[in-house]
Amino acid sequence: MSGRNAIKRFTPSLAAIAVGSVLMLSAPAAYSADTSIVKGNIVGQQGETVANAVITLKHKTKGLTYTVETNDKGAYFLRNVPVGDYDVSIAKDGFETTQENGVRVSIGQPVILDGQLFAVGSNDVERISVTGSMIRRVDMASSTSGVTFSQDELNTMPVDSGFENIALLAPGTAVPGGSNFNGATSFGGSSSAENAYYLNGLNITNIRTGLGSLRLPWEAIAQTQVKTGAISPEFGSAIGGIVNAVSKSGDNEFHFGVEGRYDPASMRSSHDSIYQADGTIDTNTQRNSDDFKQLKIWASGAIIEDKLFYYGLYEPSQHDQNWAEQTVYHERERESNRWFAKLDWFATENHSFGFMAMNNKRTWETSSYAYDWETNEVGEQQGVAAPGEDGGSLYSFNYTGYLTDDFSVSAVVGRVEEDVENRVASSNPGVWDERNGSFVTLSQHTNSTVVEQHYVRDQARIDFNWDLEDHSISFGVDYSSVSVDYSEDQNGLGEARGWWTIATAGADDISGAPEGSDYIERRRRSTFASNDSEVNSLSFYVNDSWQATDNLVINAGVRINNYENTVSDGRPFVDLSNQIAPRLQAIYDLAGDGSSKIYVTYGRYFQPVSVNMNIKQGGSQREVFDYFELDQVDANGHPVITADGSPSRGAAIRDTWVRQQGITEPGLIASSSLESMFSDEFTLGYQQEVFDTMSAGARVIWRDLGRGIEDTDVEPVLSKKLAEMGIEDNVGQSSYYVLHNPGNAVNLSYDFDGDGKVDNVNLSAEELALDSMQRHYLALELTLDGNVTEDFRINSSYTLSRNWGNTEGLVKTDNNQADPGWTTSYDYGDLMDHGYGDLPNDHTHVFKLNGSYNITDEWIFGFVTSVSSGRPQSYFSVHPSGVDSCAEGSPWDACISRYYGQASHYDENGDPAPRGEAGNLPWVAKVDLSLMYMTELFDGNFSVKGTVYNVLNSDSATNINEERAAYGDDGLVLNPNYGMTTERQEERYFSLVARYEF
């Protein structure tokens, strides 16, 4: 060990490791499953540095002790300290020992604990103060933005379970616009499918879509960290944000607890039903009922004192829901018996091991009945009660070791499984009448689609930390492999199988029906992906945290990503290698005392191709359409539903239209020149300690989507190219959806004419005439958080921002499409005309104020409030012929987007209507309040907490019908249902939680 490395290694009880380094203020908290960093400076009575002072951290309940000495600069540094509460002492011969109890170490947030020692006999001995100036609130080693909450803190506030509810407490996050987005949050203008979620180092992001995470037993979570920007290279495969959590674990004391939660249906408000312009009900709340009960039982302790600890949780719940649509009433009983287990073994002072297991499977049974919304009467049951299930399990092992005083390693290996199955109660297919801009359900179907999904994600990573004189270097490897097994088809038997729609024909309609006449469409789409369909990722990273001067820290790193997606026979259709993502932070201590900093950051972040694309693009998907004349109709003009559940229909209007044949040839479904999707981020910020117990900050953020990936039906351009090359198209399908980078060339390889020879076709960027994918985010964040008083804690922010471009990202709020990478954007060039403008995740003003107040020692008042401006709204209509991309001579002059209906940026008169220029939705205000009572009972702690969510019962629209036009007898007319609310805030409801633990 170098003579300049003044940190001395001790070996008292367990894992008492001191890392040899004088790099006391420049090492950020590196990647680790459940540990963090403690560091600081010790000075004497006159402010002089104190070398060789001994800082001792003793875990309050585990018996773990960590001891370190200050170097010749009076600084100390401890890495890989397990999260939890510690008693801290600072001692040196000739000085009074100082002691402070209950210092909390949180995940991913270094504890910066400074101290002052006074000579023996001094009359002015001071203690370290956890809430005073000795705990610095400004971290000089990192500029990663975000918030961290312990479960104890969340329990004092009205925060419902789920990572998304925690993420929304952070600045720069927004509620998703689509009801199909699994509640996933938008970070910094990104789409909801571009985040990543971790638990104890294991990736628990939703495997198929990336929309949110696995459902967790929330009692098992100890701390949650939300990273919103300037993320270090240890994390990757996400261009939105990171949610990183650590679970609870056992200690030397035996703990037992039980908690019950009840959200009674009788104390849930109901918003009014919403009706279409013709009086037909659209959102039916007449029979809504939602009743939730949950029990939690947990125990923890030591199997071997100071060595082997356990934690176990069992969390059963019952969720009963009733709801009605237009023609069907449903009753669903859903049960969950989640459990969680954790073992921690501190084998020696240098090596520890952990094991985690969880099951979160849910099962349910849904009974469906005939229903008349006009009379609100329920009829006979449709078929039998239909069972279903989702969820899965996870397992992981982790290891942390110290190979030398200044070199440590951590590793995680694990598996996550997810399954989804729905079984139909009856064979009735789905039938809808969409004429005149309305949406009327004619069928009494229980499920229109039958799906079975199985996913497995195997993953492993290893991380190293090497602390040198002026540098702290972290590096590691991250690997994952996802297997996909998926099948999907439409409900219905024989000729009744399909999605049935009654519509009115437009000009040159794909149905072959004359303009203004009505027809029936049957759509069939069968999708299969086998277990050999995989998504593989291998990444390497390195980061150097350099104390360049006494006041300047530079964090410089890079992450190199490699991604692969395969079709069902194992051949890759996506192969993206050596995607280099640099990360840079510069942090300057303005006053030289750690009370304020200014920082600037740059980072590039890559987004892998979604697992969803192995199904939609790499899976065998055959899609065909049939068109029929109307036959028997009822008094309202709707087709009569026949015995097999399909609509009464006449003769076929045209032959079967085959959109896709289910071809999975990699050279046909993805461009060979495909490159990764990435985003660049720049931030400039300032943070300052205020009032000793709080910090205030200001941050400017610029995010720019550098390149995107989408699918496009290149058939209109390809057909011209093949004719030019003298190649006959004998494939037998009308569409060629290709995965590519819009704005770049497309390279295809396939035997188009069937002569046994592969045809290589290049469609240049000029021939495709597609703009690149563009998304920009510019924001100013102002934050203030900390303790206003000893009893009053707040976390507050204001964000002024703009989010604009021509793509939301992987998902699409416009049509509520939760198909990451496979949205209708870029399906045709004409769909993108006038598509540049303010995006759905644009909220110009967002105010947040969260916190809690100790009214007395027994009563705690909690609050979570947010006020945000409404998102932009647009007009969507049918693309007019002969203009813009549909003009004669354009690559897209076939104007196929017309067959998508009201999907282009025009109004009912055919005039351009640029994205986001039709005004904004109303402001959204949400106030949640809670009141908790705590007391000691039978040598244990008892609490009861009542929470009212959406106290004001606000019902502001969060999404509307943006289809500006509809087909009438004489062509396009103004859609009378434009602007109708399709999604709104959840109604007010009450939750009661009672808890006892000892």
C-alpha positions, 0 to 999 in steps of 0.5 A: 500500500502506498505511503500516501494511502493513509486509510488503514484496514481493520478486521473487527467483527464482520466485513470491516473493510477500509478502501485504500484511497485518498480519493475521498470526494470524487468517487460516485456510488458505483453499481451494486445491488444493495450497498452505497458509500460513506465518505467525508472530512474530519477537521480539528478545533481550528479547522485543521485537517486531522489525519489518522482519525478512526471512523467506525460504522456499526450496523444497528441490528446486523452486527456489521462493523466498518472502520476506516482512518482518515488520510493526510488530508483528513478525508475518509472513504468507505465503499460497498456499505450495506444500506441500513441504519448505523451508529457512527463514532469518530475518535483519535488519541488526544481528542474527545470521541464524538458519537451519532446514532441512526445515520441512514445509508441509502442505495445509490446516494453517498452519505457525506458525513463531516466531523469536527474533533476537539482536544481533550479538556476543551469546553466546546465539544460538539456532536455530529448532527445528522440533520445539521451541517455535518451531513452534507446534502450536496454530493460533489462526486456525482451529478446524476439527478433523481430522488431516493425514498426509503419505504419508511418515508413512503409509508408516511405519505399517500403513495400507492404501491408501485414503482410508477407512483414513486417515479412520479414524485421526481421532477421531469416525470409524467403520467402516460397518455395511453391506458394500454401503457401499463401505467408506465411513466414518461421520463424527460420527454421519452416514451413510457417504454424506454425505462429500466427497472432493477431490484437487488441488481436484477433487471425486472423490466416488463420483458415483452414491452418494457412498459413498467416492471414486474409487480412486486410485493411492496412490503419487501422493498426497503429503498427505491432510487429514481434516476432521471438524468446524467446516468453513469455507464453502469446502467444501460439499455434505456434512454428514459429513466432508471428505477433502482430498488433494494429489498429488505433483509434480516438482522440479529433481531427477530422481527414479525409483522402483519398488515392489512389493507382494505380499499372498499368499493363503497368508499370509491366515487364514480365519475359520470358515464360518457356518451357519444354524440348520438347518445350511445354510451361510450364509457360506461360507469353505471355498474362499476365496482372495485373492492380490494383486500390485501394481507401481508405477513413477514418475519426476519432474523438471524439463522446464525448471529452476525453471519446468516440472515433471513427475510420472508414475506407472504402477501395474499390479496383479493381484487373484485371488479365489476364493470359494464360495456355496451353489450356485456357486463363483467364480474372478475375475481382476481387472487394473488398469493405473492411471496418473497424470500431473501437470505444474506450470508456474510461468510467472512469479513471479506466475502458475502453472498445473497439469494433472492426469490419471488413469485408474483403470479395472479389468477382470475376468473371472469364471468360475462353476461348479456347487458343492455346499457340503455336499461342497465339490465343484466341478462344471461351469462355468456358461456362459462366463467373464464380463467386467466393468469399472469405474472411469474417468478424470479431468482437471483444470487449475488456476491460481494467481495474485497480482493484487496484493500482497494479492489472490490467485486460484486456479481449478480446472476438470476432468472426472471419468468413472465407468463400471460394466458387468457381463456375465453368464456365463449366463442363469440367473436368481436363485432363493432359498428364504426360508421359515422365516427361512432363505436358501437359494440354489437357482439356479446363477446368475452374476449376478442383475442386469445393469447398465450405468452411465456418469457424467460430472461436469464441475466448475469453481471459482474462489476469491479471497483478499483480505488487509486490515488486520484482515481476511482475506476469501475468496470464490468460486464452485463449480459442478458438473454430473453427467450420468447414463446408466443401465440395469438389468434382471434376468437370465433369458430370456423368462418366466424373467427376474426375481428369484425367491423362495419364501416363506410367506404371512402374513395378508392376503398380497399374493400372494393365497395363504392364510396359512401356505401357500407360494408363488413370487414373481417380481419384475421391475424395469426401470430406465432413465435417459438422458444428459439426466438431470443433477444440477447444483450452483451455490454461492457462499461468502464468509468473513471472518477477523477479528482482533478483538483481540490474543487473539480471532479471529472467522471468519464466513462463509456458503455459498449452495447451489443444487441441481437434479436432472432426469428423463431429458427434462431437466425438474427434479424437484428445484429447491432454490435459495438454501440458506443455510449460515452458518459461525461460529468464535470462537477465543481465545488464553488465554495470549496466547502461542499455546500454548493456545486455547478455541474455539466454532463453529457451522455449517450444512451442506447435503446435495444430493439424491443422483445415485442419485435420478436413477435410482431416482426420476427414472429410468423404473422399472417394477416388477411382481410375479407369484405362483405356486403351487409345483409340482415339489419335490425331496427337501428340499422346494425347487422343482425348477429347470427348464431355463431356470433358473427354479423349477418353478411351478404356476398363477398365484395372482393377476393381475400386481401393478404397483407402479410404471409407470415414470412420470417426471412431476416433479409426481408423483415429488417434492413441489413444496414439497421443501426441502434436507436439512441438519444443524447443528453446534455445537462447544466445544473447548480445545487446549493445547501439552504437552511442547513437542512435543505438543498435547492437546485436548478437544472437545464436539460436538453435531450435529442433523439439521434436515431430511431427504429421503426417498421415501414411498409415499403411496398409502394417504393419496393414495387417500383424498384422491382419493376425497374430491376425487371424482377417480378413480385411473386411473394403473394402479399401486399405489404412488406413491413421492414424494420429500419432507421427512417431517414436512412437507406433500406437493404433487403435480400429475398427471392422475390420472383421465386427463381431460386436466387436471392435478389438484393435490393437497395432502397436509398434514402432519396427513394424512400423520402422519409424524414428521420425520427426526431424528438427533442426535450428542453427543460428547466427544473427547479427543486427544493427538498429536505427538512423545513423543520424537524417535523416537516419534510418536503420534496418539491419541484417545478418543471418548465419544458417542451417536448417536440418532434415527429415521433413519441418513441417506441409507443404511440399515445395518438392511438393508444398503441402499446406496441414498442417499435411497431406503431403506425408511425412511419408505416407509410411516408404519407402518414408522417406529413405534417407530423412534426410538432408538440408531442403527447408527452409535452407538459409545459408546466408541472408543479409537484409538492410532496411530504409529511408533517409530524402533528404530534409524536403519534399523528403524521399527515402526508401529502402528494400533490401535482398540477400539470398543464394538459398535453397537446391535441391534434386533428387526424383525418384521411390523407387527401389524394394528390397532395404532399406525399400522395402527389403524383410522382412521389414514392408514396403516391399510392397513398395507402395511408388512406386505408388506415382511416383517420390517421393522418395530420389533416382536418375534415376539409383535407387541409394540413393540421400539423401535430399538436396545433389543435390546442391543449387538454385541460390542466390536471390537478391531483391531491392525495392526502393521508393521516397516520396514527402510531402507538406502542402496543404489547411491546410492538408498534401499531399504526393505522393509516387512512389515505384518500387518493384524488381528494378533489375527485378531479376528472380532467381528460388525459386523452380524447378522441382526436379523429377529426373526420368520419366517412359519411354518405358523401365522403368525409364529414366532421366527426361529431365525436371529436374531442370526446374524453376517452381517458381521465383521472381515476376517481376518488377512493379511500384506502385503510391500512392497519399495521403491527410489528415487533 
